[in-house]
Amino acid sequence: MVKFQKQLEGQLVPEWRNAYVNYKQLKKIIGQIREQIVLEQQAGNATHGAQHRLTFSICTTRSRGGNSLVVNHKGQPHDLLGSEAEESYQTELLGPLPWLENEEIFFSRLDSQLNMVNNFYKTKEREFLLRSKQLEVQLETLVEIRGQLAACKIGDQDDSDKEIDIESGENANATNGMKNGSFRVSRSKVGHAQKMLRTAFVEHYKGLTLLQNYSSLNTLAFAKILKKYDKVTGKDVMDTYLRSVETSYFSSSDKVVSLVEKLEALFTKHFSKNNRREALVSLRPSPQCDSKKKTFCLGIFTGCSSSLFFTLVLVLSTHSQIADYLESSSFRISVYPIFSTFALLLFHTYMYGLNLYLWERKRINYAFIFEFAPGTELRCLEVMLLSTGLTTVFTACVLSHVVLITSRSSDLVKDGQIIPITSFLVFLLFIILPFNICYKSTRYYFLRCVWRTICSSLYKVKFADFFLADQFTSQITVLRNLENISCYYVSRYTGADSSEVCSQNHAIQHFELFVAVLPYWWRLLQAVSKEVAR
């Protein structure tokens, strides 16, 4: 059974961490209360000797039935907007028996936690109410503009970039801060605005569900800690205090529930063509669970790649011909660039998988930051599965090449020479594979980011493009290897001497320097484009 403290840590919102009930601190105070009770019992035992059982029984009975508490409430909990008075709770401890010093500290901290949670919830609810009104105004503006576009018959694909004058209504003025007049829009601009507004609705809905979860988690935290207090002290204060918790604003307010229902209705009508099921799928994407099949395949690929790697090391250390082959010019020009490129790319994917592990551990919403479509982002498990699978293929190719190239049969040697370039072409085909297998959405998203990075001055720069350009600046060796691979095989196809053309030709050497500078040039274009867009 998972302890509640770990459950709380696993479900809380990292940005709101300090606004949750400090369950660990309250639990520590209860531990001190337990120690103080034990000390008093031991002191009673030393005084009364053989009568300690009777004394303990009497003390327990009196503590259960004698002492009580009253939670005093100040403020109006249901007057959120338009009232500056803060709601506060303060517990009054009643006799007849004296309360322990740590018990007074416990309820003082408990009151401060309740007041903190209440005030934080009010603040966040006020922010979400304001944000909801803004989104409603923007949606009304979008609907108004789409209606005017439809009236002007701008709907054909050929007219997507054609701009027309639109009269700015009250909603448009409120949203854009424009004076009465007109502004120019096109079908493509309206489509882009609709996509951005749809994303804003989805993220706002996620925020509302997080606030609901915040309320339920803190209510459960108060119940758990009070139950633990009653168990340690033998008192019965849980029901009394929980009544105040349940009637407090953060636990009793239904404004967020109303906002969620209203948001679902608006999203269903304007973004899902009145298909409620489709709307709920977009608003509440089902979390990807760690499949046992993926975990099993990850273990298989890890074992296979490790076995192949150790076998490769064994072959390299036992064959006497390997050293001569590794020093040959054919290996350095044709084989080494391909295999080193594979190795560097695999190392990069492992580092990306490690990043995902840390982001998931810290509950960073990287899917939103990189603007992945809901449910299409790869998690650490999937990236590691892909990395170990490619590592298995890579080590198998290297081992096969080494075994065949050092064989005595000339036919096998020729087959071994084909393996590097064949594996390289298969890898390129894997990236552009049009079938919906092996994470097609992620592969094509990567290709789109590569294209936007290369053409940085022609597209709006997104965070994913910045991130990819930074990765390119770390892979200069890979880009230079790709240039060497292309030079070698193109020169072989044309019948020229590849060693002379690729290593001694000044034009090729200058082009190699140009390729090495490209990632920095792309990054500079992105920075300039971002600055110009401001």
RODO-2510 file (C-alpha; in nm, 4 decimals, decimal comma):
residues 534
     n   res          X          Y          Z
     1     m     0,0000     0,0000     0,0000
     2     v     0,1415     0,3380    -0,1039
     3     k     0,1850     0,5845     0,1818
     4     f    -0,0189     0,9027     0,1495
     5     q     0,2896     1,1241     0,1645
     6     k     0,4303     0,9571    -0,1501
     7     q     0,0873     0,9724    -0,3131
     8     l     0,0716     1,3461    -0,2417
     9     e     0,4208     1,4024    -0,3795
    10     g     0,3325     1,2103    -0,6947
    11     q     0,0101     1,3997    -0,7705
    12     l     0,0822     1,7581    -0,6696
    13     v     0,1510     2,0345    -0,9215
    14     p     0,5228     2,1271    -0,8940
    15     e     0,4547     2,5005    -0,9395
    16     w     0,2066     2,4893    -0,6507
    17     r     0,4188     2,2718    -0,4212
    18     n     0,4437     2,5303    -0,1433
    19     a     0,0651     2,5809    -0,1415
    20     y    -0,0218     2,2212    -0,0483
    21     v    -0,0706     2,0986     0,3066
    22     n     0,2718     2,0373     0,4605
    23     y     0,1841     1,6807     0,5519
    24     k     0,5423     1,5906     0,6396
    25     q     0,5733     1,8738     0,8919
    26     l     0,2403     1,7928     1,0586
    27     k     0,3332     1,4252     1,0744
    28     k     0,6607     1,5198     1,2436
    29     i     0,4719     1,7177     1,5109
    30     i     0,2480     1,4166     1,5735
    31     g     0,5631     1,2118     1,6240
    32     q     0,6722     1,4603     1,8893
    33     i     0,3298     1,4348     2,0551
    34     r     0,3669     1,0571     2,0636
    35     e     0,7059     1,0883     2,2300
    36     q     0,5686     1,3326     2,4866
    37     i     0,2797     1,0990     2,5706
    38     v     0,5208     0,8085     2,6126
    39     l     0,7370     1,0159     2,8472
    40     e     0,4355     1,1097     3,0581
    41     q     0,3263     0,7475     3,0723
    42     q     0,6734     0,6409     3,1832
    43     a     0,6709     0,9117     3,4504
    44     g     0,3304     0,7862     3,5682
    45     n     0,4611     0,4298     3,5762
    46     a     0,7530     0,5319     3,7945
    47     t     0,5163     0,7083     4,0378
    48     h     0,2365     0,4537     4,0644
    49     g     0,4369     0,1340     4,0192
    50     a     0,2116    -0,1654     3,9872
    51     q    -0,1012     0,0523     3,9302
    52     h     0,0231     0,1817     3,5911
    53     r    -0,2289    -0,0230     3,3928
    54     l    -0,5201     0,1273     3,5819
    55     t    -0,3728     0,4781     3,5576
    56     f    -0,3200     0,4465     3,1809
    57     s    -0,6775     0,3268     3,1366
    58     i    -0,8185     0,6207     3,3340
    59     c    -0,6043     0,8756     3,1445
    60     t    -0,7137     0,7337     2,8125
    61     t    -1,0807     0,7507     2,9077
    62     r    -1,0559     1,1074     3,0302
    63     s    -0,8649     1,2218     2,7230
    64     r    -1,1274     1,0771     2,4936
    65     g    -1,4271     1,2195     2,6713
    66     g    -1,2973     1,5288     2,8500
    67     n    -1,1141     1,7617     2,6099
    68     s    -1,2696     1,9095     2,2980
    69     l    -1,2050     2,1876     2,0486
    70     v    -1,3930     2,4598     1,8645
    71     v    -1,2835     2,5912     1,5229
    72     n    -1,3640     2,9628     1,5077
    73     h    -1,4283     3,1009     1,1611
    74     k    -1,3883     3,4643     1,0592
    75     g    -1,4900     3,6093     0,7240
    76     q    -1,7500     3,5191     0,4620
    77     p    -1,6331     3,2116     0,2716
    78     h    -1,8713     3,2495    -0,0199
    79     d    -1,7978     3,6147    -0,0984
    80     l    -1,5005     3,5741    -0,3310
    81     l    -1,5218     3,8556    -0,5844
    82     g    -1,5694     4,2061    -0,4579
    83     s    -1,4652     4,1329    -0,0991
    84     e    -1,1174     4,2070     0,0285
    85     a    -1,1686     4,0431     0,3697
    86     e    -0,9739     3,7205     0,4048
    87     e    -1,1335     3,4114     0,5466
    88     s    -0,9499     3,2643     0,8454
    89     y    -0,9839     2,9734     1,0861
    90     q    -0,8540     2,9505     1,4425
    91     t    -0,8911     2,6500     1,6725
    92     e    -0,9771     2,7005     2,0385
    93     l    -0,8710     2,4123     2,2628
    94     l    -1,1111     2,3429     2,5501
    95     g    -1,0511     2,1576     2,8823
    96     p    -1,0952     2,0233     3,1390
    97     l    -0,7617     1,8419     3,0980
    98     p    -0,4549     2,0435     2,9940
    99     w    -0,3373     2,0096     2,6337
   100     l     0,0205     1,9219     2,5559
   101     e     0,2434     2,1979     2,4222
   102     n     0,3019     2,0082     2,0966
   103     e    -0,0737     1,9644     2,0558
   104     e    -0,1187     2,3412     2,0686
   105     i     0,1590     2,3769     1,8101
   106     f    -0,0069     2,1093     1,5941
   107     f    -0,3439     2,2860     1,5772
   108     s    -0,1792     2,6234     1,5261
   109     r     0,0076     2,4834     1,2248
   110     l    -0,3062     2,3055     1,1077
   111     d    -0,5015     2,6328     1,1143
   112     s    -0,2279     2,8135     0,9211
   113     q    -0,2265     2,5361     0,6595
   114     l    -0,6047     2,5556     0,6226
   115     n    -0,5950     2,9339     0,5830
   116     m    -0,3099     2,9091     0,3324
   117     v    -0,4900     2,6489     0,1186
   118     n    -0,8108     2,8519     0,1304
   119     n    -0,6470     3,1774     0,0228
   120     f    -0,4423     3,0114    -0,2508
   121     y    -0,7518     2,8422    -0,3905
   122     k    -0,9387     3,1735    -0,3948
   123     t    -0,6523     3,3433    -0,5779
   124     k    -0,6274     3,0706    -0,8411
   125     e    -1,0029     3,0539    -0,8860
   126     r    -1,0127     3,4291    -0,9418
   127     e    -0,7399     3,3924    -1,2084
   128     f    -0,9281     3,1118    -1,3840
   129     l    -1,2531     3,3105    -1,3783
   130     l    -1,0788     3,6038    -1,5456
   131     r    -0,9086     3,3764    -1,7980
   132     s    -1,2409     3,2104    -1,8826
   133     k    -1,4004     3,5458    -1,9587
   134     q    -1,1088     3,6398    -2,1847
   135     l    -1,1333     3,3124    -2,3759
   136     e    -1,5083     3,3555    -2,4197
   137     v    -1,4572     3,7036    -2,5648
   138     q    -1,1876     3,5745    -2,8004
   139     l    -1,4127     3,2889    -2,9096
   140     e    -1,6996     3,5261    -2,9801
   141     t    -1,4628     3,7399    -3,1868
   142     l    -1,3460     3,4363    -3,3836
   143     v    -1,7036     3,3266    -3,4526
   144     e    -1,7919     3,6780    -3,5666
   145     i    -1,4948     3,6958    -3,8042
   146     r    -1,5659     3,3480    -3,9454
   147     g    -1,9223     3,4561    -4,0111
   148     q    -1,8079     3,7626    -4,2041
   149     l    -1,5623     3,5505    -4,4035
   150     a    -1,8394     3,3081    -4,4918
   151     a    -2,0591     3,5981    -4,5987
   152     c    -1,7790     3,7206    -4,8269
   153     k    -1,7480     3,3660    -4,9725
   154     i    -1,3794     3,3311    -4,8828
   155     g    -1,3693     2,9577    -4,8365
   156     d    -1,1926     2,8049    -5,1311
   157     q    -0,8458     2,6628    -5,0847
   158     d    -0,7117     2,8906    -5,3576
   159     d    -0,8321     3,1956    -5,1638
   160     s    -0,6782     3,0918    -4,8313
   161     d    -0,4230     3,3766    -4,8403
   162     k    -0,6584     3,6367    -4,9870
   163     e    -0,7153     3,9182    -4,7384
   164     i    -1,0388     4,1122    -4,6991
   165     d    -1,1510     4,4016    -4,4805
   166     i    -1,3481     4,2990    -4,1723
   167     e    -1,5465     4,5456    -3,9664
   168     s    -1,4256     4,5335    -3,6059
   169     g    -1,7130     4,4778    -3,3665
   170     e    -1,7275     4,5247    -2,9914
   171     n    -1,5701     4,1827    -2,9239
   172     a    -1,2803     4,2477    -3,1587
   173     n    -1,2244     4,5880    -3,0023
   174     a    -1,2275     4,4404    -2,6553
   175     t    -0,9816     4,1714    -2,7542
   176     n    -0,7404     4,3680    -2,9687
   177     g    -0,7764     4,7115    -2,8136
   178     m    -0,8607     4,8643    -3,1560
   179     k    -1,0773     5,1615    -3,2298
   180     n    -1,3924     5,1220    -3,4379
   181     g    -1,2928     5,0544    -3,7961
   182     s    -1,1747     4,7579    -3,9994
   183     f    -0,8784     4,5257    -4,0230
   184     r    -0,7586     4,2812    -4,2836
   185     v    -0,7797     3,9044    -4,2319
   186     s    -0,7486     3,5946    -4,4478
   187     r    -0,8755     3,2403    -4,4252
   188     s    -0,5282     3,1096    -4,3339
   189     k    -0,4888     3,3666    -4,0542
   190     v    -0,8292     3,2787    -3,9114
   191     g    -0,7418     2,9084    -3,9273
   192     h    -0,4188     2,9715    -3,7386
   193     a    -0,6044     3,1797    -3,4785
   194     q    -0,8622     2,9026    -3,4368
   195     k    -0,5865     2,6459    -3,3799
   196     m    -0,4196     2,8647    -3,1173
   197     l    -0,7507     2,9328    -2,9424
   198     r    -0,8302     2,5620    -2,9395
   199     t    -0,4942     2,4932    -2,7721
   200     a    -0,5661     2,7696    -2,5196
   201     f    -0,9021     2,6081    -2,4343
   202     v    -0,7388     2,2681    -2,3827
   203     e    -0,4684     2,4104    -2,1545
   204     h    -0,7226     2,6155    -1,9601
   205     y    -0,9302     2,3023    -1,9110
   206     k    -0,6220     2,1201    -1,7813
   207     g    -0,5632     2,4035    -1,5352
   208     l    -0,9195     2,3765    -1,4047
   209     t    -0,8849     2,0015    -1,3530
   210     l    -0,5562     2,0589    -1,1692
   211     l    -0,7322     2,3055    -0,9391
   212     q    -1,0049     2,0486    -0,8721
   213     n    -0,7378     1,7926    -0,7931
   214     y    -0,5687     2,0466    -0,5646
   215     s    -0,8900     2,0800    -0,3638
   216     s    -0,9499     1,7060    -0,3293
   217     l    -0,5862     1,6276    -0,2415
   218     n    -0,5747     1,8862     0,0368
   219     t    -0,9095     1,7717     0,1760
   220     l    -0,7759     1,4179     0,1864
   221     a    -0,4531     1,5410     0,3491
   222     f    -0,6466     1,7048     0,6338
   223     a    -0,8495     1,3862     0,6853
   224     k    -0,5380     1,1663     0,6904
   225     i    -0,3425     1,3817     0,9341
   226     l    -0,6385     1,4215     1,1725
   227     k    -0,6994     1,0470     1,1676
   228     k    -0,3333     0,9927     1,2570
   229     y    -0,3635     1,2485     1,5386
   230     d    -0,6707     1,0757     1,6859
   231     k    -0,4934     0,7406     1,6690
   232     v    -0,1857     0,8681     1,8563
   233     t    -0,3615     1,0763     2,1241
   234     g    -0,6782     0,8711     2,1715
   235     k    -0,8913     1,1836     2,1233
   236     d    -1,1844     1,2263     1,8865
   237     v    -1,1373     1,5616     1,7123
   238     m    -1,1321     1,4487     1,3489
   239     d    -1,5052     1,4896     1,2822
   240     t    -1,5188     1,8335     1,4453
   241     y    -1,2261     1,9763     1,2503
   242     l    -1,3230     1,8100     0,9220
   243     r    -1,6620     1,9802     0,9329
   244     s    -1,4786     2,3125     0,9146
   245     v    -1,2565     2,1840     0,6340
   246     e    -1,5531     2,0576     0,4320
   247     t    -1,7418     2,3865     0,4701
   248     s    -1,4346     2,5998     0,3875
   249     y    -1,4242     2,7756     0,0534
   250     f    -1,1702     2,5554    -0,1233
   251     s    -1,3723     2,2440    -0,0444
   252     s    -1,7275     2,3746    -0,0922
   253     s    -1,7000     2,6160    -0,3867
   254     d    -1,8634     2,4950    -0,7079
   255     k    -1,7413     2,7734    -0,9379
   256     v    -1,4688     2,5563    -1,0919
   257     v    -1,7181     2,2770    -1,1605
   258     s    -1,9449     2,5266    -1,3378
   259     l    -1,6498     2,6576    -1,5415
   260     v    -1,5532     2,3039    -1,6456
   261     e    -1,9092     2,2268    -1,7627
   262     k    -1,9320     2,5566    -1,9512
   263     l    -1,5926     2,5025    -2,1129
   264     e    -1,6897     2,1514    -2,2262
   265     a    -2,0080     2,2888    -2,3836
   266     l    -1,8237     2,5674    -2,5701
   267     f    -1,5496     2,3329    -2,6902
   268     t    -1,8045     2,0775    -2,8093
   269     k    -1,9990     2,3398    -3,0049
   270     h    -1,7171     2,5354    -3,1678
   271     f    -1,4241     2,2920    -3,1977
   272     s    -1,5800     1,9438    -3,2228
   273     k    -1,8900     2,0040    -3,4385
   274     n    -2,1230     1,9176    -3,1470
   275     n    -1,9547     1,5800    -3,0995
   276     r    -1,9234     1,5619    -2,7214
   277     r    -1,7293     1,2363    -2,7225
   278     e    -1,4662     1,3802    -2,9567
   279     a    -1,4493     1,6952    -2,7444
   280     l    -1,3891     1,5015    -2,4238
   281     v    -1,1169     1,2964    -2,5930
   282     s    -0,9383     1,6213    -2,6844
   283     l    -0,9910     1,7806    -2,3432
   284     r    -0,9129     1,4682    -2,1422
   285     p    -0,6494     1,2707    -2,3349
   286     s    -0,6077     0,9301    -2,1754
   287     p    -0,2660     0,8993    -2,0075
   288     q    -0,0276     0,6575    -2,1701
   289     c     0,0337     0,3634    -1,9412
   290     d     0,3619     0,1786    -1,9235
   291     s     0,2868    -0,1248    -2,1331
   292     k     0,4271    -0,4535    -2,0126
   293     k     0,4989    -0,5369    -2,3736
   294     k     0,7175    -0,2270    -2,4140
   295     t     0,9010    -0,3008    -2,0911
   296     f     0,9587    -0,6603    -2,2023
   297     c     1,0901    -0,5478    -2,5431
   298     l     1,3155    -0,2933    -2,3720
   299     g     1,4695    -0,5733    -2,1666
   300     i     1,5115    -0,7944    -2,4748
   301     f     1,6820    -0,5182    -2,6763
   302     t     1,9051    -0,4239    -2,3830
   303     g     2,0180    -0,7841    -2,3406
   304     c     2,0730    -0,8364    -2,7147
   305     s     2,2683    -0,5136    -2,7617
   306     s     2,4859    -0,5896    -2,4576
   307     s     2,5588    -0,9420    -2,5807
   308     l     2,6426    -0,8208    -2,9309
   309     f     2,8666    -0,5469    -2,7921
   310     f     3,0707    -0,7888    -2,5791
   311     t     3,0920    -1,0277    -2,8734
   312     l     3,2232    -0,7444    -3,0903
   313     v     3,4865    -0,6577    -2,8305
   314     l     3,5888    -1,0235    -2,8167
   315     v     3,6193    -1,0472    -3,1962
   316     l     3,8208    -0,7259    -3,2174
   317     s     4,0619    -0,8487    -2,9526
   318     t     4,1192    -1,1972    -3,1017
   319     h     4,1496    -1,1359    -3,4774
   320     s     4,4994    -1,0353    -3,5836
   321     q     4,3814    -0,8865    -3,9136
   322     i     4,1566    -0,6302    -3,7441
   323     a     4,4379    -0,3891    -3,6544
   324     d     4,5600    -0,3679    -4,0136
   325     y     4,2083    -0,3161    -4,1426
   326     l     4,1329    -0,0365    -3,8942
   327     e     4,4435     0,1499    -4,0095
   328     s     4,3601     0,1163    -4,3789
   329     s     4,2411     0,4141    -4,5816
   330     s     3,9274     0,2329    -4,7018
   331     f     3,8065     0,1973    -4,3428
   332     r     3,8794     0,5595    -4,2527
   333     i     3,7106     0,6995    -4,5641
   334     s     3,4098     0,4723    -4,6215
   335     v     3,3273     0,2815    -4,3022
   336     y     3,4316     0,4916    -4,0075
   337     p     3,2192     0,7999    -4,0985
   338     i     2,9034     0,5859    -4,1218
   339     f     2,9487     0,3890    -3,8029
   340     s     3,0701     0,6895    -3,6019
   341     t     2,7641     0,8843    -3,7206
   342     f     2,5383     0,6045    -3,5971
   343     a     2,7195     0,5943    -3,2630
   344     l     2,6913     0,9695    -3,2066
   345     l     2,3223     0,9761    -3,2970
   346     l     2,2527     0,6839    -3,0637
   347     f     2,4398     0,8572    -2,7831
   348     h     2,2268     1,1656    -2,8458
   349     t     1,9019     0,9664    -2,8253
   350     y     2,0121     0,8152    -2,4942
   351     m     2,0831     1,1650    -2,3607
   352     y     1,7380     1,2777    -2,4779
   353     g     1,5840     0,9781    -2,3001
   354     l     1,7682     1,0810    -1,9831
   355     n     1,6280     1,4327    -2,0210
   356     l     1,2771     1,2900    -2,0503
   357     y     1,3331     1,0818    -1,7372
   358     l     1,4307     1,3918    -1,5392
   359     w     1,1446     1,5969    -1,6838
   360     e     0,8941     1,3263    -1,5952
   361     r     1,0477     1,2931    -1,2488
   362     k     1,0076     1,6671    -1,1899
   363     r     0,6619     1,6631    -1,3549
   364     i     0,7591     1,9143    -1,6260
   365     n     0,4950     1,9433    -1,8978
   366     y     0,7385     1,9049    -2,1879
   367     a     0,4576     1,7994    -2,4250
   368     f     0,3050     2,1465    -2,3904
   369     i     0,6432     2,3226    -2,4123
   370     f     0,7347     2,1438    -2,7377
   371     e     0,3754     2,1730    -2,8659
   372     f     0,3294     1,8006    -2,9226
   373     a    -0,0198     1,6897    -3,0191
   374     p    -0,1994     1,5423    -2,7151
   375     g    -0,1137     1,1752    -2,6726
   376     t     0,1625     1,1694    -2,9374
   377     e     0,4624     1,2662    -2,7243
   378     l     0,7239     0,9998    -2,6553
   379     r     0,8055     0,9248    -2,2947
   380     c     1,1307     0,8025    -2,1461
   381     l     1,0295     0,4362    -2,1794
   382     e     0,9527     0,4701    -2,5498
   383     v     1,2684     0,6691    -2,6299
   384     m     1,4798     0,4115    -2,4474
   385     l     1,2985     0,1311    -2,6311
   386     l     1,3753     0,2985    -2,9636
   387     s     1,7372     0,3643    -2,8612
   388     t     1,8072     0,0076    -2,7476
   389     g     1,6412    -0,1327    -3,0595
   390     l     1,8585     0,0814    -3,2859
   391     t     2,1631    -0,0083    -3,0745
   392     t     2,0914    -0,3764    -3,1321
   393     v     2,0708    -0,3219    -3,5085
   394     f     2,3831    -0,1039    -3,5055
   395     t     2,6000    -0,3496    -3,3110
   396     a     2,4741    -0,6369    -3,5299
   397     c     2,5757    -0,4431    -3,8434
   398     v     2,9209    -0,3604    -3,7049
   399     l     2,9789    -0,7205    -3,5928
   400     s     2,8655    -0,8596    -3,9293
   401     h     3,0889    -0,6165    -4,1153
   402     v     3,3944    -0,7059    -3,9059
   403     v     3,3371    -1,0814    -3,9390
   404     l     3,2815    -1,0696    -4,3165
   405     i     3,5585    -0,8239    -4,3977
   406     t     3,8188    -1,0383    -4,2197
   407     s     3,7072    -1,3643    -4,3801
   408     r     3,9160    -1,5443    -4,6426
   409     s     3,6390    -1,5563    -4,9034
   410     s     3,6412    -1,2668    -5,1478
   411     d     3,2632    -1,2901    -5,1910
   412     l     3,2094    -1,2496    -4,8179
   413     v     3,4466    -0,9531    -4,8137
   414     k     3,2378    -0,7823    -5,0810
   415     d     2,9222    -0,8489    -4,8822
   416     g     3,0884    -0,6992    -4,5762
   417     q     3,1717    -0,3792    -4,7663
   418     i     2,8064    -0,3322    -4,8568
   419     i     2,6800    -0,3492    -4,4966
   420     p     2,7746     0,0071    -4,3819
   421     i     2,6079     0,1960    -4,6676
   422     t     2,3094    -0,0418    -4,6668
   423     s     2,2490     0,0154    -4,2966
   424     f     2,2795     0,3902    -4,3536
   425     l     2,0171     0,3876    -4,6311
   426     v     1,7837     0,1687    -4,4250
   427     f     1,8080     0,4178    -4,1387
   428     l     1,7140     0,7059    -4,3701
   429     l     1,4185     0,5061    -4,5047
   430     f     1,3094     0,4329    -4,1483
   431     i     1,2865     0,8064    -4,0722
   432     i     1,0698     0,8865    -4,3771
   433     l     0,8659     0,5640    -4,3624
   434     p     0,5075     0,6683    -4,4536
   435     f     0,3346     0,3841    -4,2688
   436     n     0,1758     0,4403    -3,9297
   437     i     0,4302     0,2319    -3,7391
   438     c     0,7286     0,3130    -3,5159
   439     y     0,5908     0,6480    -3,3968
   440     k     0,5083     0,8016    -3,7344
   441     s     0,3718     1,1257    -3,5826
   442     t     0,6956     1,1818    -3,3900
   443     r     0,9163     1,1015    -3,6926
   444     y     0,7257     1,3438    -3,9144
   445     y     0,7193     1,6101    -3,6435
   446     f     1,0983     1,5769    -3,6271
   447     l     1,1262     1,6158    -4,0055
   448     r     0,9055     1,9271    -3,9972
   449     c     1,1254     2,0755    -3,7247
   450     v     1,4362     2,0002    -3,9333
   451     w     1,2811     2,1739    -4,2340
   452     r     1,1766     2,4784    -4,0298
   453     t     1,5275     2,4950    -3,8811
   454     i     1,6923     2,4876    -4,2251
   455     c     1,4485     2,7526    -4,3537
   456     s     1,4564     2,9580    -4,0334
   457     s     1,3973     3,2904    -4,2054
   458     l     1,0781     3,1692    -4,3769
   459     y     0,8823     3,0274    -4,0812
   460     k     0,7709     3,1407    -3,7402
   461     v     1,0247     3,0063    -3,4914
   462     k     0,8908     2,7764    -3,2183
   463     f     1,0623     2,6489    -2,9070
   464     a     1,1083     2,3047    -3,0635
   465     d     1,2992     2,4678    -3,3513
   466     f     1,5288     2,6481    -3,1074
   467     f     1,5882     2,3240    -2,9216
   468     l     1,6688     2,1292    -3,2393
   469     a     1,9057     2,3983    -3,3684
   470     d     2,0933     2,3832    -3,0380
   471     q     2,1245     2,0062    -3,0797
   472     f     2,2602     2,0547    -3,4327
   473     t     2,5363     2,2780    -3,2970
   474     s     2,6402     1,9799    -3,0814
   475     q     2,6460     1,7455    -3,3808
   476     i     2,8971     1,9198    -3,6098
   477     t     3,0904     1,5928    -3,6396
   478     v     2,7800     1,4145    -3,7673
   479     l     2,7188     1,6790    -4,0351
   480     r     3,0810     1,6608    -4,1492
   481     n     3,0579     1,2809    -4,1603
   482     l     2,7475     1,3062    -4,3781
   483     e     2,9390     1,5320    -4,6158
   484     n     3,2284     1,2796    -4,6287
   485     i     2,9914     0,9881    -4,6887
   486     s     2,8214     1,1729    -4,9745
   487     c     3,1555     1,2710    -5,1270
   488     y     3,2934     0,9176    -5,1105
   489     y     2,9995     0,7399    -5,2717
   490     v     2,9296     1,0101    -5,5307
   491     s     3,2955     1,0019    -5,6408
   492     r     3,2845     0,6213    -5,6606
   493     y     2,9702     0,6400    -5,8721
   494     t     3,1355     0,8863    -6,1131
   495     g     3,4516     0,6748    -6,1339
   496     a     3,6853     0,9297    -5,9712
   497     d     3,9450     0,8516    -5,7063
   498     s     3,7491     0,9099    -5,3851
   499     s     4,0588     0,9487    -5,1660
   500     e     4,1982     1,2306    -5,3814
   501     v     3,8644     1,4041    -5,4391
   502     c     3,7463     1,4005    -5,0760
   503     s     4,0741     1,4711    -4,8969
   504     q     4,2801     1,6831    -5,1339
   505     n     4,0292     1,8852    -5,3328
   506     h     4,0208     2,2459    -5,2009
   507     a     3,6577     2,2994    -5,3029
   508     i     3,5496     1,9957    -5,1013
   509     q     3,7522     2,1141    -4,8033
   510     h     3,5888     2,4577    -4,8188
   511     f     3,2472     2,2955    -4,8496
   512     e     3,3230     2,0885    -4,5393
   513     l     3,3902     2,4093    -4,3465
   514     f     3,0664     2,5538    -4,4816
   515     v     2,8740     2,2500    -4,3552
   516     a     3,0349     2,2872    -4,0115
   517     v     2,9179     2,6503    -3,9884
   518     l     2,5590     2,5815    -4,1001
   519     p     2,4082     2,5003    -3,7544
   520     y     2,5399     2,8264    -3,6117
   521     w     2,4012     3,0142    -3,9144
   522     w     2,0583     2,8540    -3,8629
   523     r     2,0667     2,9456    -3,4949
   524     l     2,1553     3,3041    -3,5818
   525     l     1,8666     3,3247    -3,8309
   526     q     1,6287     3,1965    -3,5640
   527     a     1,7423     3,4613    -3,3169
   528     v     1,7076     3,7364    -3,5789
   529     s     1,3626     3,6118    -3,6862
   530     k     1,2467     3,6015    -3,3254
   531     e     1,3726     3,9546    -3,2647
   532     v     1,2076     4,0859    -3,5822
   533     a     0,8786     3,9181    -3,4866
   534     r     0,8741     4,1163    -3,1616
***
